[in-house]
Amino acid sequence: MKTDIDRKLRDFVGAKTAKTFAEVFGIETVGDLLRHYPRRYLKKGELTSFEELRVGDQATVSGRVKKVTVRSLDSKMEIKPEDVNKYRRHKTITKVVVTDGRNDLELAFFNQPWLVNTLTVATAALFWGEVTMFRDIMQLKGPGTEVLDEENLSEDEIERRAKPFRPLYSATARLPTATIERSVKVVLDSLGEVEDPLSVEIRTGEGLLGLREALQKVHLPDTEKDWEDAQKRFRFEEALVMQTILAQRRAVTDALNAVPRVRTDGGLLGEFDARLPFKLTDGQAEVGEEIFADLARPHPMHRLLQGEVGSGKTIVALRAMLAVVDAGGQAALLAPTEVLATQHYKTLTRMLGELAEAGMLGGAERATRVGLLTGSLGAAARRTAMLDAASGAAGIVVGTHALLEDKVQFADLGLVVVDEQHRFGVEQRAALSQKSGENTPHVLVMTATPIPRTVAMTVFGDLTVSTLTELPAGRSPIASSVVPATEKPEWLNRAWQRVREEVGKGHQVYVVCPRIGDEVKNAADEEAEFAQMDEDNGAKPGRKALRPPLSVAFMTDKLAEILAGLRVEVLHGRLPADVKDSVMTRFAAGEIDVLIATTVIEVGVDVPNASTMVVMDADRFGISQLHQLRGRVGRGKVPGLCLLVTDSWPGSKSRQRLDAIAGTTDGFELSRIDLETRREGDVLGVAQSGRRTSLKLLRVLRDEDVILRARNLAHSIVSVDPELVTYPSLRSYVDNALASDATDYLEKS
């Protein structure tokens, strides 16, 4: 049913204003405007007459300007109104005398010289602040002001503007907050019937306001409780709409058909387990049982496997793949990069040994093949990999996006394992599903680093979550230290000495850089580039200017003398596939001492002999990324060391992030710290796409209890009424959310 909420904004505020709203904020309907909530509220104090003002009160008064002057605090000279633009960056004081016709009040505005041209003599305005007395003159301390620019304002309008709580909106020069406030007032005064997505039963159960009352109180509150109650209602509404979408998606998934892949005795899995040189952790065994139970169902598994860096997610995934192969199916492992796909291929074949050599001399009696399919494979190798996948000869196929191509077919695809970082959306899932005929493959998604529960429920809301918290036995501790290169250059010198010492002990070292930099010929060229940037940025002696991030090319040249005599190689994404493969093979074999690389080594690279990592410009990386990177060392019996080199200064946000990394190895704690510093769109994964998140008041980290209650309610609703037939208003809001780009982050689950 169409209500006023759905009407075009121009019907209420006129075509000109409506056009500005559309151009500036994309606001086109009444509902769009009313969901443009105030970003905060200005507390001004009660509207008070001059006679009733008392020292110490927070008060708002209405009066006219009697006198206004502005002077420079540096020269003490008075500034002419026409010259104020010259003093915008100077320290100034603007003194305003306000009168109600009988009494005067003095106000002082610091560093706002332009007010001399706004608060001209006889201008009517509202003023607010703390009432003080100075030399027997009553003043307002820390004043604020709003010009009452319209003629013949009614008493009601003046009183409304003087309310103790004024909404402040996200605004621009074309659409100031006062214009938004007026438009909202016009709409609310004319608003008729509204459709509430929360039924009376839901509102009563959660103690929430109705939609009409909540809109009034969020935009035009009389008390602090008004806007707090309104925000509480809208946070729950956002959570319920989001969780209802995810509950419906789970219901659709549960209704799909999948071939049950029941674990069998005496197969590859049993043989693999028997050959393991170590005991699975309790967590690995428990999560494995959860996955085996899912695989045995006639509906597709959709499970998220997350865990601490180095917690052994790969072996859990491999055991799941072997169970599917034992049951007559195939498994595909989808990786985000060729380097990682190749590394996974080598890791799986190494772990399986002769169990991965079916049909080969020396292969085990019970064996399969592991195939590799990436975009850079030669024609012959690609043809062989595709034939093995299509014929079923390869029980496990590892690959990149090349696996999604139409011409890649499987004999019986039973399980898709999606590796960390890869955004495996609905389209990719459908592409792989089509390779399984009428049945949908089971899906296991692995995350690179731990994520808080509410983020998992939001970004991966239609997946069941399994978490590994225990590290395998034999893992060595990792120590991390911040190396402040600018403050203490001797620490950086010591870092390079430590690199030599580690290599001297027979260990290996990573040096990680934020960029490739192969467009720069050598260190001298790059230093010249830095100097030019310093000059362009007006750098002063003794003050560090911004510069480009340090590159692999720069550091390779820079370290040529410092690490002379050591076997140093580079690795980054622009190298040819065969070169990357050769470098990783030789590093894993111990033939390279120091590997200078980009973040291509961030995940999946497993070299137990690597003991040390030096991260250059560590402040250019995020917390979770740094935690993932340092997980590449300490993977054997040798304790790991991660040195975070930075030019950031103590107390800066960048330095605080690095101090947090150095202070703990708890990935869940670091993940929360990392996400708390991000915008909500970044948390939900929508920032890079440029799309807006539909969450306006709800915060996935702060509002965990709200999301949990909404999730439970959405599940109970959808379980008995998946089409929301008895909840038509909620269904309408869900449909609108799905029709917009604002819920694009849900498609990444």
Secondary structure, 3 states (H helix, E strand, C coil): CCCHHHCECHHHHCHHHHHHHHHHHCCCEHHHHHCCCCCEEEECCEECCHHHCCCCCEEEEEEEEEEEEEEECCCCCECCHHHHHHHCCCCEEEEEEEECCCCEEEEEEECCCCHHHHCCCCCEEEEEEEEEEECCEEEEEEEEEEECCCCCCCHHHHHHHCCCEEEECCCCCCCCHHHHHHHHHHHHHHCCCCCCCCCHHHHHHHCCCCHHHHHHHHHCCCCHHHHHHHHHHHHHHHHHHHHHHHHHHHHHHHHCCCCCCCCCCCCHHHHHHHHCCCCCCHHHHHHHHHHHHHHCCCCCCEEEEEECCCCCHHHHHHHHHHHHHHCCCEEEEECCCHHHHHHHHHHHHHHHHHHHECCCCCCCCCCCEEEEECCCCCHHHHHHHHHHHHHCCEEEEEECHHHHCCCCCCCCEEEEEECCCCCCCHHHHHHHHHHHCCCCCEEEEECCCCCCHHHHHHHCCCCEEEEECCCCCCCCCEEEEEEECCCCHHHHHHHHHHHHHHHHCCCEEEEECCECCCCCCCHHHHHHHHHHHHHHCCCCCCCCCCCCCCEHHHHHHHHHHHCCCCCEEEECCCCCHHHHHHHHHHHHCCCCCEEEECHHHCCCCCCCCEEEEEECCHHHCCHHHHHHHHCCCCCCCCCEEEEEEECCCCCCHHHHHHHHHHHCCCHHHHHHHHHHCCCHHHHHCCCCCCCCCCCCCCCCCCCHHHHHHHHHHHHHHHHHCCCCCCCHHHHHHHHHHHHCHHHHHHHHC
